[in-house]
Amino acid sequence: MTGGLKSASRAATALLVLGLAACAGSQQEAPLESYTAEEIFKRGEVTLETQTPKEAVRYFQEVERLYPYTEYAKRALIMQAFTLHKSKQYEEARSAAQRFLDFYPGDEDAAYAQYLMALTYYDQIDEVGRDQGLTFQALQALRVVIERYPDTEYARSAALKFELAFDQLAAKEMEVGRYYLKRKNYTAAINRFRTVVQDFQTTTHTAEALLRLVESYLALGLTEEAQTAAAILGYNYRASPFYDDAFRLLKGMGLSPEAKGSSWLAAVYRQMIRGEWL
């Protein structure tokens, strides 16, 4: 958020809120309608710092309701998105961020609003074993931040999170592939490992995926495919223990890593190692 969204003086703000509370005294608190937009907004800021996000958000909502189309209404809307996200009310946070973008698309805080929308998906990504639908949504939302606001700090943060989410999708494919491999359903396992090699080459899981392809193809007696997978593994990850395991498996059958045949792996080898894309 920009400096305009932060309190210029927390001490002064705290005094203002204490003053408002003192005015109420032992009586019932005066309705928020009797305060200015600035007073309500600052009350929300102090509540956010001293209590909980859920208690603070109502002040920002009231600023927008009571003083629409004002500068404080705009600031209160982005603070709603921030506060709702902080309290893990992700759908509500996303709605507030989208309204900000709809009303103020050219504002300096638009990039932050877009980033908050992405975080509402990203922060819900669960363990690898769970459904990865949210991961796909997070990737899409993070890409929007990167492409629409490339020169901002939010784009840089989004790029890092994009890589982590992308890696998570590959991890899911690996988990399912291992499940099939363990149960000797080699064809299904190969399909999962192939996805990692073809679609997630930049992740940390590619080396293991190539090893598991060697194992799966050898189990099916498809030695050329196994040798080619090992050749790719050796070219890109020769220092990896996964390559050592693949080499040992092939050597035990009198084979060696070598690009052979015309399978999809041979095409990957030609593209990746020889630079032949046609």
C-alpha positions, 0 to 999 in steps of 0.5 A: 500500500502507498504511504497515504494508506498509513497513518501519518502519526499513530500517536495522534490517531490513538489520541483521536480515538481515545477522544472519541471514546471519552466523548461517549463516556459512560453513555452509549457510544454515539452513532458513527454517522456523527463522525467525519470520514477521517475520524471513522477511518482513523478509528478503523486503523487503530482498531486494526492495530490494537484489536482484530481485523474483523472488528476493524473492517466495519469502520472501513465499510462505514466510511464507504457507506456514509461518505461515498465518492470521497477520497476516504471512501476510496482509501477505506475500500482498499483497506477493506480488502486488506483487512478482510484478507488479513482475517481470512475472509477470502471471498469478501476480500476478493469482492472488495478488491474487485470493486476497487479495481472497477471504481479506480482502475487507474489509481496508484493502489490498483496494483495492490488491489490486484495483488490482494486478489491473487493472494486470496487464492494463493493463501488458500493453497493446501498441501500437495495431496489436496485438490489443486483447483485453487492453485490454478486460480492463484497462477492465473491471478498472479499472472495478471499482476505480473503482466499488468503491473510489471514494474511494481514491487507486487509483480516481483512478489507475484513472480516468486509466488507464481514459481512456488505455485507452479512447483506445487502443481508439478508436485501433485503430478509426481504424487499421483504418478508415484501412486500408480508406479507403486501399484504397477500401473505403469501406463498411468504413471508414465502419463503423470511423469510425462506431464511433469517433463513436458509442462513443468520443466522449470520446476524442481521435480523434473529430474525425479520424473525422468528417473521414474520414467526410466523405471516405468519404461523398463518395467514395461520392457520399453528399453529405448524409451528408458534409455532416452529418459536417462540420456535427458536426465544425464544431460541436464542433471548429471550430478543428481542422485536421480541420474545415479539411480537411473544409470545403475538401473540401466547398467544392471540390464546391460544398457546405457543412457542413449537417445533412441527411437522416435518416441515423445522422449526422443522429440524432447531430447532433440528439442532440449539437447540439440535445439531441433524444434521441427 
